[in-house]
């Protein structure tokens, strides 16, 4: 739920939405009692999933409100509206430092103002025992009068108490500016974390680009943890050596090697410019590809939000045909053929005819073709459809239902009897299909589902959603749930379906793909005609659970090429890392997913489940 222009939120009247991020939405509002504009930061509704959040939010708001510094955005109030907690802050007319940097290089005076303002604000907050944990240009506000403010202490962590105001498993920083220890999920963060992020911002202002950038948050965060810092002078030859020394120290991987505090770092940075004897002039050089393959993106491009992981697939080099000079063949010498050649040829012909006769009598070719079409055969990688489109209904395989008899549980026998007496009652047929499924009779359940689909028709969306929810609530009923949801989804095509319906189908298809009968129930190629990435995800997961690990990885890499920002791809990658004994990589991915509240809820929950299973 979002707030609308003209709506009253307590004593504040919403004027317009200013921006939206993964954690909150910011609005401009008018406070009539004091005749002034304010900024209202409304936290994401996903925070309310935690029963203890309200208490922690109030504690956090009190902590932030006591920060009084000329370069920190002041907090005036905090409250709740329709179970949506919000902070009320000073409204600053102006722009962000990020937007200013996108327009061109910063002047020497601008860089000095940034260093002084952010440095003094951070030093003050650290003395109060508060970390910012998300220093970046978009959190530095430049007022129309030139005054600079550090914003968004709302998600800060109280260093003295060592308690996080949010889940300790979440990554609170921004990938391009995050410190190695914060990226690794360490809980004992200190001022060194903000020093590193501030150092990244200085690197960007001086060199012209952030040190690490790639297509996905996973790749960027991985580089912050493990990759050597690209030397500033190799990216921009104009960077003086004294300034480079400061950047190298501020961005040391080990926080013990960084500056002791922000004030010392700021003084070292200013001294370096004086030592270099050149004006403090920004450069904003044209970005070129990183030598290590993790090249940064140009700073003029808006900073992306946390995105699911993408790893490039190494392409095979094009093979060139070698030019070979072939000598002209010498004239053949005609030889007299041996009579045994004709005898051997005749014998081969006789054997071939005999084999063909045996094969025909035993229907060998038909059986070979049938074997290649089995549902459990290795899945074929399909090509994308040029335009997504609704697909025609695919009949489910025909199964023989179990005979009514004492082998069936009494409750199933009762439902079966009533369903047989009322064959056109789709609700009773649904009860029967669910009963068969819970009795571990999937063949009978699928046959009943086939009958239900014929009865319900193609326009009965509410029923199919209800049926999908019934199966999804049965624990392992994800595949029949996907069948039901898909009957509702296919009229739109996956791309045009309502968000909740699309997410419900994709969750069910993702989780149901581990069952061996999946290709015969919801064929990957058919789903791929509507949305290839989710079909490839399901196909990859199916291959993984079938033990075809190389095929699973190949399919996942195809997804990451087709749709680099797909959350399901990151979730699947985390599953693979966890199963392959790489808990650090799996944990990094799950923390990225749980930290981004724009990620579908089911993915965040499943990522948390993977996280809990990882060795601590």
SEMIVO-567030 format. One line per field, with one value per residue (C-alpha): x, y, z. Coordinates in steps of 0.1 Angstrom, whole numbers, plus 2048, in hexadecimal, padded with zeros to 3 digits. Each point is the difference from the previous one (the first is absolute). Layout:
# SEMIVO-567030
xx: [X, ...]
yy: [Y, ...]
zz: [Z, ...]
//
This chain:
# SEMIVO-567030
xx: [800, 80D, 7F5, 7EF, 803, 7E6, 7FE, 803, 819, 7FB, 806, 813, 7F0, 812, 80B, 813, 817, 825, 810, 7FF, 81A, 802, 7FA, 7E8, 7ED, 805, 7E4, 7FF, 7E5, 7F2, 7FD, 7E5, 806, 823, 7FA, 81E, 807, 80F, 80D, 7EE, 813, 7E7, 810, 7F9, 7E1, 816, 80F, 7DF, 806, 815, 7EB, 81B, 806, 7E9, 814, 821, 7F4, 7F7, 822, 812, 7EC, 809, 825, 7FF, 7EC, 81C, 819, 804, 81A, 800, 808, 7E8, 7DB, 7EC, 7E4, 7E1, 7E8, 7F7, 7DE, 7EB, 7E3, 7EB, 81C, 81A, 81B, 810, 81A, 7FB, 81F, 80B, 7F6, 81F, 7FA, 81D, 810, 815, 826, 7FA, 7EC, 81A, 81C, 7EC, 801, 826, 820, 7FE, 815, 81B, 7E9, 7E4, 817, 80C, 7DC, 7F7, 81F, 7F9, 7DB, 7FE, 820, 7F4, 7DD, 80F, 819, 7E4, 7E9, 81D, 806, 7DB, 806, 7EC, 80A, 7F1, 807, 7F5, 816, 7FC, 7FA, 7DB, 7FF, 811, 7E7, 80B, 7E8, 7F9, 816, 81D, 7FD, 807, 7EE, 806, 7DF, 7F1, 80D, 7DE, 80F, 81F, 80D, 808, 824, 801, 7E5, 80A, 7DB, 7F3, 7E0, 7F8, 807, 825, 7FF, 7F8, 81A, 7F7, 819, 801, 816, 816, 809, 7FE, 81D, 80E, 7F6, 7DD, 7FC, 80B, 7E4, 818, 7EE, 81C, 800, 812, 80A, 816, 7E1, 7F6, 824, 802, 7DF, 80B, 820, 7ED, 7EE, 821, 80E, 7E2, 804, 825, 804, 7E0, 7F0, 7F9, 81C, 7E9, 7E1, 7F0, 7DF, 7F5, 803, 810, 81D, 805, 7FF, 817, 81A, 7FE, 808, 81A, 80C, 81E, 7F7, 806, 81C, 7F2, 81D, 7FA, 7DC, 807, 824, 7F9, 7FC, 81E, 814, 7FA, 7DA, 803, 811, 7E2, 7E7, 814, 800, 7DC, 7F6, 815, 7EF, 80A, 7EF, 81E, 814, 7E9, 800, 7F9, 7E4, 7EE, 811, 823, 7F5, 7F2, 820, 815, 7EC, 803, 825, 805, 7F1, 817, 81E, 7F7, 800, 7E2, 7DC, 7E6, 7EF, 7E9, 807, 7E2, 814, 7EF, 7FD, 813, 7FE, 810, 820, 7F4, 7DF, 7EB, 7FF, 7ED, 7E2, 801, 7F6, 7E8, 7E9, 7E8, 80C, 7ED, 7EE, 80B, 7FA, 801, 821, 80C, 820, 80B, 803, 821, 7FA, 814, 817, 7F6, 812, 810, 805, 825, 80B, 812, 811, 7F6, 815, 7ED, 7F9, 814, 7EE, 7F0, 80F, 7E5, 803, 7EE, 7E6, 803, 7E1, 7FF, 7F6, 7DF, 7FB, 805, 7E9, 7E4, 804, 7FD, 7E0, 7F1, 808, 7F1, 7E0, 7FE, 805, 7E5, 7E8, 806, 7FD, 7DF, 7F2, 80A, 7F6, 823, 7FF, 7DF, 80D, 81F, 7EB, 7E9, 81D, 80E, 7DE, 7FD, 7FA, 81E, 817, 81A, 7EE, 807, 80C, 7E7, 803, 7EC, 7DF, 803, 7E1, 7F1, 7DC, 7E5, 803, 7E5, 7F6, 817, 7ED, 80F, 80C, 7E4, 804, 7EC, 7EE, 803, 7E2, 7EA, 809, 80D, 823, 7F5, 7FC, 7DC, 800, 80B, 7E6, 7E5, 80B, 804, 7DC, 7F1, 815, 7F4, 7DC, 805, 818, 7F9, 807, 822, 804, 7FA, 818, 81A, 7FB, 806, 820, 80E, 7F6, 812, 81F, 801, 7FB, 820, 7ED, 80D, 7F5, 7DC, 803, 80D, 7E3, 7E7, 811, 7FC, 7DB, 7FD, 810, 7E7, 7E3, 80D, 808, 818, 7EF, 7FD, 81E, 7F3, 7FB, 823, 80F, 7ED, 80A, 825, 7FF, 7F1, 81C, 81B, 7F4, 805, 826, 80D, 7E3, 814, 7FE, 7D9, 7FE, 815, 7E8, 7E2, 811, 80B, 7DC, 7FA, 821, 800, 7E4, 817, 821, 818, 80D, 7DE, 7F1, 7F9, 81E, 7F1, 7F4, 821, 813, 7EA, 805, 825, 804, 7EC, 812, 822, 7FA, 7ED, 81C, 813, 7E6, 809, 7DF, 802, 809, 7E1, 7E9, 80B, 818, 81D, 7FD, 7DB, 807, 81E, 7E9, 7F1, 81E, 821, 814, 7E8, 7FE, 826, 801, 7E8, 813, 821, 7F2, 7F0, 822, 812, 7E8, 803, 826, 809, 815, 812, 7E0, 7F1, 81D, 7FE, 7DB, 805, 81C, 7E7, 7E7, 81B, 807, 7DC, 7F5, 81D, 7EA, 7EA, 7FB, 7F8, 822, 812, 7EA, 809, 824, 800, 7F0, 81B, 81C, 7F1, 7FE, 823, 810, 806, 7EE, 811, 7F3, 7DE, 7FE, 80A, 7E5, 7E5, 809, 7FD, 7DE, 7F3, 80D, 7ED, 7DC, 7F5, 808, 7E0, 7F8, 801, 824, 80B, 7F0, 810, 822, 7FD, 7F9, 820, 813, 7F5, 80C, 823, 81C, 806]
yy: [800, 823, 822, 816, 825, 814, 7E4, 80A, 7EC, 80C, 826, 7FE, 803, 7ED, 816, 7E8, 7E1, 80A, 7DE, 7DB, 7E7, 7DD, 80A, 81E, 819, 825, 81A, 826, 80B, 820, 806, 81A, 806, 80C, 80C, 7ED, 7E4, 7DF, 7E0, 7E0, 7DF, 7E3, 7DE, 7E2, 7EC, 7E0, 80D, 7F9, 7DB, 802, 802, 812, 81B, 81B, 800, 801, 81B, 816, 7FA, 808, 820, 80D, 7F9, 812, 81D, 808, 806, 826, 80B, 81B, 7E5, 7E5, 801, 806, 7E9, 812, 7E5, 7DB, 7EF, 7E5, 802, 7E2, 7E9, 812, 810, 820, 81A, 826, 812, 822, 806, 80C, 811, 7F6, 7E2, 7E2, 7FE, 7E3, 815, 81C, 7E7, 7F3, 823, 802, 802, 811, 81F, 802, 814, 7E7, 7E3, 814, 806, 7DB, 7F5, 81A, 7FA, 7DA, 7FD, 816, 7F0, 7DD, 809, 80F, 7E1, 7E8, 814, 7F9, 7DB, 7FF, 7F2, 80B, 7DF, 80E, 81D, 808, 81E, 7FC, 804, 821, 81D, 821, 81C, 81C, 817, 7E8, 7F2, 7DA, 7E6, 7DC, 7EE, 7DE, 7F8, 7EE, 7DE, 806, 7E7, 80A, 7F7, 802, 7E6, 7EA, 7FA, 803, 812, 7E8, 7DC, 7F7, 7EA, 81E, 814, 824, 811, 807, 7E8, 81A, 810, 7E4, 7F6, 7DC, 7F9, 80D, 7EC, 7E0, 806, 806, 80D, 812, 81F, 820, 821, 7EE, 7F6, 825, 809, 7E6, 80C, 824, 7F6, 7F1, 821, 813, 7E7, 807, 825, 800, 7E3, 804, 7DE, 7E9, 7E5, 7E3, 7FD, 7E4, 7F4, 7F1, 807, 7DE, 808, 822, 7F5, 7E2, 819, 816, 7E1, 7EF, 814, 818, 825, 80D, 819, 823, 80C, 7E2, 80A, 825, 80A, 823, 7F3, 80D, 7E7, 80F, 7FF, 7DC, 7F7, 80E, 7EC, 7E0, 803, 80A, 7E2, 7E5, 7DF, 7FB, 81C, 800, 80E, 81D, 822, 800, 818, 817, 820, 7F1, 7F4, 823, 811, 7E7, 806, 826, 7FD, 7EA, 81A, 81B, 7E8, 7F9, 825, 7FF, 80D, 7EA, 7FA, 7E2, 7EC, 7EB, 7ED, 7EC, 7DD, 7E4, 7DB, 7F3, 7ED, 7E4, 7FB, 810, 822, 81C, 812, 825, 816, 813, 7E2, 7FF, 7E8, 7DF, 7F1, 7DE, 7E7, 7DA, 7F1, 7FB, 7EF, 802, 7E0, 7FB, 7FE, 7E9, 811, 7FF, 7E4, 80B, 7E6, 7FC, 805, 7E0, 7FC, 7DE, 7F0, 7F3, 7DB, 7E8, 7ED, 7E1, 7DF, 7E8, 7DF, 7DF, 7FA, 7E0, 7E9, 7FF, 825, 7F7, 7E3, 818, 81A, 7E7, 7F3, 824, 806, 7DF, 80A, 823, 7F1, 7E8, 81C, 815, 7E2, 7FB, 825, 802, 7E1, 80D, 825, 80A, 822, 809, 7F8, 815, 81E, 7FB, 7FF, 821, 810, 7F4, 81C, 7F5, 803, 81C, 821, 812, 824, 814, 821, 81F, 808, 821, 80E, 7F3, 7F4, 7EE, 7DA, 7E7, 7E7, 7E2, 7E0, 7EE, 7DD, 7E5, 7EB, 7E3, 809, 7E9, 7EA, 807, 7E6, 7FB, 80A, 825, 814, 803, 826, 7FC, 7E5, 818, 81D, 7E8, 7F4, 823, 80C, 7E2, 808, 824, 7FF, 824, 810, 80F, 808, 7DB, 7F6, 818, 7F0, 7DE, 80B, 80E, 7E0, 7EB, 816, 7FE, 7DA, 7FF, 7F7, 81A, 7EE, 800, 825, 80A, 7EE, 811, 821, 7FA, 7FA, 81F, 816, 7F3, 808, 822, 80D, 81B, 81F, 7F4, 813, 803, 7DA, 7F9, 818, 7EF, 7DE, 80B, 80D, 7DE, 7EC, 819, 7FD, 7DA, 802, 7EE, 808, 819, 7F0, 7FB, 823, 80C, 7EE, 812, 823, 7FC, 7FC, 823, 80E, 7F5, 816, 81E, 7F1, 800, 823, 810, 7ED, 812, 800, 7EA, 7E6, 800, 7FD, 7E3, 7ED, 806, 7F5, 7E0, 7F8, 807, 7E9, 7E6, 7FC, 7E8, 7E5, 7E7, 802, 826, 7FF, 7EB, 815, 824, 7FD, 818, 808, 809, 818, 80E, 80C, 818, 808, 7EF, 80A, 7F0, 7E1, 7FE, 805, 7E2, 7EB, 807, 7F8, 7E0, 7F5, 808, 7EA, 7E5, 800, 810, 81B, 80C, 804, 813, 819, 804, 809, 818, 812, 804, 810, 819, 809, 805, 812, 80B, 80F, 7E2, 7FA, 7DB, 7FB, 80D, 7EA, 7E1, 809, 802, 7DD, 7F3, 810, 7F2, 7DD, 802, 808, 825, 810, 822, 806, 7F2, 816, 81F, 7FA, 7F9, 820, 814, 7F2, 805, 824, 80C, 804, 804, 7DA, 7EB, 7F5, 7DB, 803, 813, 7E5, 7E4, 812, 802, 7DB, 7F9, 818, 7ED, 7DF, 80D, 7F6, 81C]
zz: [800, 7F7, 80B, 7E7, 7F9, 814, 81B, 824, 814, 824, 7FF, 7DF, 7DD, 7E4, 7E3, 7EA, 800, 7FF, 7FD, 808, 80B, 80C, 824, 7FE, 7EC, 805, 7FC, 801, 818, 80F, 825, 805, 825, 7FA, 7DC, 7F1, 7E9, 80E, 7F1, 80C, 7FD, 801, 806, 7EA, 80C, 801, 821, 810, 7FB, 81F, 81F, 813, 7E6, 80E, 821, 7ED, 7E9, 81D, 80F, 7E0, 7FA, 822, 7FA, 7DE, 80E, 819, 7E4, 7FE, 7E7, 7E5, 7E5, 80B, 7F4, 820, 80A, 80E, 808, 7FC, 800, 7EF, 7E7, 7F9, 80D, 7EA, 815, 7F4, 809, 7FB, 7F5, 7F5, 7DB, 7ED, 7DE, 7EA, 7F1, 809, 7FC, 7E9, 7E9, 801, 7F8, 7E2, 7F1, 7FE, 815, 822, 805, 81A, 816, 7FD, 80A, 81E, 80B, 7FC, 814, 81C, 802, 7FF, 814, 81D, 800, 801, 81B, 815, 7FC, 809, 820, 808, 7FA, 7E0, 7DE, 7E0, 7EC, 7DE, 7F6, 7DB, 7EA, 7FF, 826, 7FF, 7F9, 7F1, 809, 7E9, 815, 7FD, 823, 801, 816, 807, 7FF, 808, 823, 804, 7FA, 815, 819, 824, 804, 825, 806, 7E3, 7F8, 7DD, 7FB, 7E3, 7FA, 805, 7E1, 7E9, 7EC, 808, 7E9, 7DB, 7EC, 7EF, 822, 818, 817, 7FE, 824, 7FB, 7E1, 812, 81A, 81D, 81F, 811, 7E9, 80A, 7F2, 7E6, 7ED, 7FA, 7F9, 7E4, 7F0, 803, 7F0, 7E2, 7FC, 800, 7E7, 7E9, 803, 7F9, 7E7, 7EE, 808, 81D, 805, 7FA, 7EB, 7EC, 7F4, 821, 825, 806, 7E9, 80E, 824, 7F8, 7F2, 820, 814, 7EB, 7E2, 803, 7FE, 7DC, 805, 7FA, 7E9, 7E9, 7FB, 7FF, 7FA, 80E, 824, 814, 814, 822, 7FB, 7F4, 821, 813, 7EB, 804, 825, 803, 7EB, 810, 802, 824, 814, 819, 7E3, 7F9, 811, 825, 7FD, 7E6, 80C, 7FA, 7DD, 7F7, 80B, 7ED, 7E0, 802, 807, 7E2, 7E9, 80E, 7FD, 7DB, 7FA, 7E8, 802, 80F, 7DF, 7F9, 7E0, 7F7, 7E6, 7E5, 80D, 7F0, 806, 820, 7F9, 817, 7EF, 81C, 7EF, 810, 7F0, 7F8, 81D, 7EA, 801, 81D, 81B, 7FE, 81D, 80D, 7E5, 7FD, 7F6, 7DC, 7F5, 7DC, 7ED, 7EF, 7DB, 7EB, 7E7, 7DC, 7EE, 7DF, 7E5, 7FA, 7DC, 7F4, 7DE, 7F4, 7E5, 7E1, 804, 7EA, 7E6, 80F, 7F5, 7F5, 812, 7FB, 81C, 815, 7FD, 827, 800, 7F0, 818, 81E, 7F2, 7FB, 824, 80E, 7EC, 80D, 825, 7FC, 7F2, 81D, 819, 7F0, 802, 825, 807, 7EE, 812, 822, 7F9, 80A, 7EE, 810, 822, 7FA, 7F6, 81D, 818, 7F3, 807, 824, 81A, 813, 7E2, 800, 7FB, 7DF, 802, 7EC, 7ED, 80A, 7F0, 7ED, 811, 821, 7FA, 812, 7FA, 7F8, 81B, 803, 80A, 81E, 7FB, 804, 81F, 80D, 820, 81E, 805, 81E, 81A, 823, 7F5, 7FF, 821, 80C, 7FB, 7DC, 7FA, 80D, 7EA, 7E2, 805, 802, 7E2, 7EB, 809, 7F6, 7E2, 7F5, 822, 7FC, 825, 808, 7E5, 80E, 823, 7F0, 7EE, 820, 813, 7E6, 802, 826, 7FE, 7EA, 7E1, 7E7, 7E1, 80C, 80A, 7DE, 7EE, 817, 7F9, 7DB, 805, 815, 7E5, 7E7, 817, 80B, 7DD, 7F7, 810, 824, 80F, 824, 802, 7F2, 819, 81C, 7F4, 7FD, 824, 80C, 7F1, 80B, 824, 7FF, 806, 7E1, 7E9, 7EC, 7DE, 7FF, 80E, 7E3, 7E8, 80F, 802, 7DC, 7F4, 80E, 7F4, 7DC, 7F6, 807, 7F7, 81D, 7F9, 801, 81E, 820, 817, 81C, 7E7, 7ED, 820, 80C, 7E0, 7FF, 824, 7FA, 7DF, 80F, 81E, 7ED, 7E6, 817, 7F9, 7E5, 7EE, 7FA, 7DB, 7F9, 815, 7F7, 7E3, 801, 7DB, 803, 81E, 7ED, 7E4, 819, 817, 7F8, 81F, 819, 7EA, 800, 825, 805, 7E7, 811, 822, 7F3, 7F0, 821, 815, 7E5, 805, 7DF, 80F, 7E1, 7ED, 81E, 800, 7DB, 801, 81D, 7ED, 7E3, 818, 80C, 7DC, 7F7, 820, 816, 81B, 807, 825, 7FA, 7EF, 81F, 817, 7EA, 800, 826, 801, 7EA, 814, 821, 7F1, 7F1, 822, 7FA, 81E, 7FD, 7DC, 809, 81F, 7EC, 7E7, 81A, 813, 7E0, 7F9, 823, 802, 7E2, 80A, 7DC, 7FB, 801, 823, 7F8, 7F3, 81F, 816, 7EC, 801, 826, 801, 7EC, 817, 81F, 7F2, 7F9, 818, 819]
//
